[in-house]
Amino acid sequence: MRIAQIAPLEEAIPPKLYGSTERIVSNLTEALVAAGHDVTLFASGDSQTSAKLEACWPESLRLNFTFHSKALPNVLLMERVLRRAREFDVLHFHDEFYHNLLIDRLSIPSVTTIHGSLIPVEMRLFFGTFCDQALVSISKNQRLPLPHANWVSTVYHGVPEDPLTPIPDVQPNYLAFLGRISPEKRVDRAVRIAEAAGMRLKVAAKIDDVDRDYYEKEIEWMMALPHVEYVSEICDAEKSEFLGNAVALLFPIDWQEPFGLVMIEAMACGTPIIAFNHGSVPEVVDEGLTGFVVHDEAAAVEAVKRVGTLSRATIRKVFEQRFSARTMAAGYIETYEKLLKQKREADMQKSRRVTNSMDKRTASNRSIEGLVQRHFDLRPVDDVAI
């Protein structure tokens, strides 16, 4: 299958540090190539992939402050896609907005994975307008604000089975928080849970500019507490050690998380999860098997006491079955095949309508000829006596 993966330009593929959407695009692209598909990745020029790279801008945008408008690179990205669209069987978009003006004008099957939340009103208005676009959700919970959209499948995120692996004979001795420091991620809860459980907390997280004020006013002082160690952002190569040596991953979110990639990264390392019951959490965490789903900080502290009863080998096995990159790729291949089948059926129906229309026109012409002959008592020339 000839597949185009169209990535956001905000981060490189894969991202150098934080960037869950871009990491998933990379994981999917590599898994599709490994499965034997012909894949072209439309992304920034500093991306690395075993697919064919169509570099649509020299470098990723998030840390590049040399230009004024991020809209311009994205318009150029869409122009590249438009020019090459007919080379592919399927177009798979991971940027949720710019391409919607194009796809109705193309005859190529396309699908968009929604990586973010649909709760904001403007998101619902947007996708309510482009209501025919085929969408993939990353959890069932993500669909709830927009249940009548054209959802074609739910495909859970997946990560490679290597290099995230359990640490042999591990002696875990701290709780871990990994992700972003922002109001909805609630690192403050993690700090209090660790303190109440009498354990150290290691925090590996980025701070976006939009959350800088929140961090400085409400969180920064917590990072100086005796039981807290703030290690800033970490790259993929550091995650296995960071997560693998943790007693548990704390995921104390306070919003409707569409998926939560860090949860399956912890599972890949065999590390249990203690997560608050919001968004996709009950779909990802198997209660009492890969972790515990809690409703408040007190329950989270009790869960810390019980994580030692969970098997790290079992957690890893569940990850391989449900959340590996291979499993994710298989889900998307099934989705692509569904779209291609729909396209074939639509083309056949269109062909039948054209054929029926031509047959009706031929029959109509014959009927008119017959009327003319009867009216004028016309006979073929061969029958006329000379």
C-alpha positions in Angstrom: 0.0 0.0 0.0 1.3 3.5 -0.8 0.7 5.6 2.3 1.3 9.3 3.0 1.8 10.2 6.6 1.4 14.0 7.0 2.8 15.2 10.3 2.6 18.5 12.1 5.6 20.8 11.6 5.8 21.8 15.3 8.3 19.1 16.2 10.7 16.9 14.3 9.7 13.3 13.6 10.5 11.8 16.1 10.7 14.7 18.5 14.0 15.4 20.2 12.3 15.9 23.6 8.6 16.2 24.4 6.0 15.7 21.6 3.5 12.9 21.9 1.8 13.4 18.6 5.0 13.5 16.7 6.3 10.5 18.5 3.2 8.5 17.5 3.6 9.6 13.9 7.2 8.3 14.0 6.2 5.0 15.7 3.4 4.4 13.2 5.6 5.3 10.2 8.4 2.9 11.2 5.9 0.1 11.9 4.2 0.5 8.5 7.6 0.5 6.7 8.6 -2.7 8.7 5.3 -4.3 7.6 6.3 -3.8 4.0 4.3 -0.7 3.0 5.6 2.1 0.8 5.4 5.1 3.1 6.2 8.8 2.5 6.5 11.1 5.5 5.6 14.8 5.0 7.4 16.5 7.9 10.2 19.0 8.8 13.6 18.6 7.3 15.2 17.7 10.7 13.1 14.5 10.9 14.6 11.0 10.8 12.8 8.1 9.3 13.2 4.9 7.3 10.3 6.0 5.1 10.8 8.4 2.2 11.0 11.9 3.7 9.3 14.8 2.0 10.8 17.8 3.8 8.3 20.6 3.8 10.2 23.0 5.9 13.9 23.0 6.9 13.4 22.5 10.6 10.7 22.0 13.2 8.9 25.1 14.4 8.6 25.0 18.2 12.1 26.1 19.1 12.6 28.2 15.9 12.1 31.9 16.6 13.5 33.3 13.4 10.2 33.8 11.6 6.9 35.5 12.5 4.1 33.2 11.2 3.8 29.5 11.7 0.9 29.5 9.2 3.2 29.9 6.2 5.2 26.7 6.7 1.9 24.8 7.1 0.4 26.2 3.9 3.6 25.1 2.1 3.1 21.6 3.7 -0.4 21.4 2.3 0.8 22.5 -1.1 3.3 19.7 -1.2 0.6 17.2 -0.3 -1.7 18.6 -2.9 0.9 18.3 -5.7 1.7 14.7 -4.8 -1.6 13.3 -3.6 -2.4 11.1 -6.6 0.8 9.1 -6.0 -0.8 7.5 -2.9 -3.5 5.1 -2.0 -4.2 6.7 1.3 -3.5 10.1 2.9 -3.2 10.0 6.7 -3.2 13.5 8.3 -2.1 14.1 11.9 -2.6 17.9 11.8 -6.2 18.5 12.5 -7.0 21.8 10.6 -5.1 23.0 7.5 -5.9 20.0 5.2 -9.7 20.1 5.6 -10.0 22.7 2.8 -8.2 20.2 0.4 -9.5 16.8 1.0 -13.0 17.3 -0.4 -11.4 18.4 -3.6 -9.3 15.2 -3.9 -10.5 11.7 -4.9 -7.9 10.0 -2.7 -9.1 8.2 0.5 -8.0 10.2 3.5 -8.2 9.9 7.3 -7.4 12.2 10.1 -6.3 11.1 13.6 -7.5 13.5 16.3 -4.7 13.7 18.8 -6.1 16.4 21.0 -9.2 17.1 23.1 -12.5 17.9 21.5 -13.9 19.6 24.6 -13.2 23.3 23.5 -16.3 24.7 21.8 -14.2 25.9 18.7 -13.1 22.3 18.1 -16.7 21.1 18.0 -17.7 23.9 15.7 -14.8 23.2 13.4 -15.4 19.4 13.1 -19.1 20.0 12.9 -18.5 22.1 9.8 -16.1 19.5 8.2 -18.5 16.7 9.1 -17.7 14.3 6.3 -14.0 13.9 7.0 -13.1 10.4 8.1 -11.8 10.6 11.7 -9.8 8.2 13.9 -10.1 8.5 17.7 -7.3 7.5 20.1 -9.8 6.5 22.8 -13.5 5.9 23.0 -13.8 8.7 25.6 -12.3 11.2 23.2 -15.4 10.9 21.0 -17.9 11.9 23.6 -18.0 15.7 22.9 -18.6 14.9 19.2 -20.5 11.6 19.0 -22.0 12.2 15.5 -18.8 12.9 13.7 -17.6 10.5 10.9 -15.6 8.2 13.2 -14.3 5.3 11.2 -12.3 3.6 14.0 -10.6 3.9 17.4 -6.9 3.0 17.3 -4.9 3.2 20.6 -1.5 4.6 20.6 1.5 2.3 20.4 5.2 2.5 21.1 8.1 0.2 19.9 8.9 -2.8 22.0 12.5 -1.6 22.1 14.2 0.4 23.6 11.6 0.8 26.4 12.1 -2.4 28.3 11.9 -3.6 31.9 15.1 -3.4 34.0 16.2 -6.9 35.1 16.2 -7.4 38.9 15.1 -3.9 39.4 14.9 -2.4 42.9 12.5 0.5 42.4 12.9 3.3 45.0 10.9 6.3 43.9 7.7 7.5 42.3 7.8 9.1 38.8 6.0 11.9 37.1 6.7 12.3 33.4 5.2 14.8 30.9 4.3 18.5 31.1 3.9 20.8 34.0 0.6 22.4 33.5 -2.6 23.0 35.5 -4.4 19.9 34.0 -1.5 17.5 34.6 -1.5 18.3 38.3 2.1 17.6 39.3 1.2 19.3 42.7 -0.9 16.2 43.4 2.1 13.9 42.7 4.2 15.9 45.1 1.6 15.5 47.9 1.0 11.8 47.2 4.7 11.0 47.4 5.1 13.0 50.6 2.1 11.2 52.2 3.4 7.8 51.0 6.8 8.6 52.5 8.6 8.3 49.1 10.8 10.3 46.8 9.3 11.8 43.7 11.3 12.3 40.5 9.8 14.8 38.0 10.8 14.8 34.4 8.7 17.4 32.6 8.8 20.3 30.2 7.3 23.7 30.8 5.6 25.4 27.9 5.7 29.1 27.6 2.0 29.3 28.2 2.5 27.5 31.6 5.5 29.4 32.7 3.6 31.8 35.0 1.7 28.8 36.5 4.9 27.1 37.2 6.6 30.1 38.8 3.7 31.0 41.0 2.4 27.6 42.1 4.9 24.8 41.4 8.4 26.0 41.5 8.7 26.1 45.3 7.5 22.4 45.4 10.4 21.3 43.2 12.7 22.4 46.1 11.1 20.2 48.7 13.4 17.6 50.2 11.6 14.6 48.7 11.3 16.0 45.2 13.9 15.9 42.4 13.2 17.9 39.3 15.2 16.5 36.3 13.6 18.7 33.6 12.8 17.2 30.1 14.3 13.9 29.2 14.7 12.3 25.8 13.5 8.8 24.6 16.9 7.2 25.5 16.5 8.3 29.1 12.9 7.0 29.6 13.7 3.4 30.1 15.9 4.0 33.1 13.7 6.8 34.5 10.5 4.8 34.3 12.0 1.3 34.8 13.5 2.2 38.2 10.2 3.7 39.5 7.9 2.0 42.0 5.0 3.5 40.0 4.2 6.2 37.5 1.9 8.8 39.0 -0.6 10.1 36.4 -2.8 12.5 38.6 -4.5 14.4 35.8 -7.4 16.7 36.2 -8.9 16.8 32.7 -10.4 14.6 30.0 -7.1 13.2 28.7 -7.6 11.8 25.1 -5.0 9.1 25.7 -1.9 9.6 27.9 1.1 8.2 26.0 3.3 8.2 29.2 1.0 5.4 30.6 1.9 2.9 27.9 5.6 4.0 28.1 5.5 3.0 31.7 3.9 -0.3 30.9 6.6 -1.0 28.3 9.1 -0.8 31.2 6.9 -3.0 33.4 6.1 -0.1 35.7 2.7 0.1 37.4 0.5 3.1 36.9 -1.5 5.0 39.5 -3.9 7.3 37.5 -6.8 9.5 38.3 -10.1 8.5 36.7 -10.4 11.0 33.9 -10.7 10.7 30.1 -9.1 7.6 28.6 -7.6 6.3 31.9 -10.1 3.4 32.4 -9.5 2.3 28.8 -5.7 2.2 29.2 -5.2 0.9 32.7 -6.4 -2.6 33.6 -7.4 -2.2 37.2 -5.4 -4.5 39.5 -3.4 -5.8 36.5 -1.3 -2.9 35.1 -2.1 -0.4 37.8 -4.8 1.3 39.8 -7.4 3.9 38.9 -8.2 6.3 41.7 -10.5 9.2 42.5 -8.5 11.2 45.0 -5.1 11.7 46.6 -5.9 9.5 49.6 -6.8 6.6 47.3 -3.6 7.2 45.4 -1.5 6.9 48.6 -3.2 3.6 49.4 -2.5 2.4 45.8 1.2 3.1 46.3 1.2 0.6 49.1 -0.4 -2.1 46.8 1.7 -1.7 43.6 4.2 -4.2 44.9 1.5 -6.9 44.4 1.5 -6.3 40.7 3.7 -8.4 38.3 6.0 -6.3 36.2 6.3 -9.2 33.7 2.5 -9.2 33.3 2.4 -5.5 32.8 5.0 -5.8 30.1 3.0 -8.6 28.5 -0.2 -6.6 28.5 1.7 -3.7 26.8 3.0 -6.0 24.0 -0.6 -7.3 23.4 -2.4 -4.0 23.5 -0.1 -1.1 23.0 2.9 -2.0 20.9 3.7 -0.1 17.7 2.9 -3.2 15.7 -0.5 -3.5 17.2 -1.2 0.2 16.4 0.0 -0.2 12.8 -2.3 -3.2 12.4 -5.2 -1.1 13.5 -4.4 1.6 11.1 -3.9 -0.8 8.2 -7.4 -2.2 8.9 -8.7 1.4 8.8 -6.9 2.1 5.5 -8.4 -1.1 3.9 -11.8 0.0 5.1 -11.4 3.3 3.4 -10.1 1.8 0.2 -13.1 -0.7 0.1 -15.5 2.2 0.5 -13.8 4.0 -2.3 -14.0 1.0 -4.6 -17.7 0.5 -3.7 -18.4 4.3 -4.4 -16.6 4.1 -7.7 -18.6 1.0 -8.7 -21.9 2.7 -7.8 -20.8 5.8 -9.8 -20.0 3.6 -12.7 -23.3 1.8 -12.5 -25.1 5.2 -12.4 -23.2 6.3 -15.5 -24.0 3.1 -17.3 -27.7 3.3 -16.4 -27.8 6.9 -17.5 -26.3 5.9 -20.9 -28.7 3.0 -21.2 -31.6 5.2 -20.5 -30.4 7.8 -23.0 -29.9 5.1 -25.7 -33.4 3.7 -25.0 -34.8 7.2 -25.2 -33.1 7.9 -28.5 -34.5 4.6 -29.9 -38.0 5.5 -28.7 -37.8 8.9 -30.4 -36.6 7.3 -33.7 -39.6 4.9 -33.5 -42.1 7.7 -33.0 -40.6 9.6 -36.0 -40.9 6.6 -38.2 -44.5 5.9 -37.2 -45.5 9.5 -37.6 -44.1 9.9 -41.1 -44.5 6.2 -42.1 -40.8 6.0 -42.8 -39.2 2.8 -44.0 -35.6 2.0 -44.4 -34.2 3.0 -47.8 -33.7 -0.7 -48.8 -37.5 -1.3 -48.5 -38.5 1.5 -50.9 -39.4 0.3 -54.4 -37.6 2.2 -57.2 
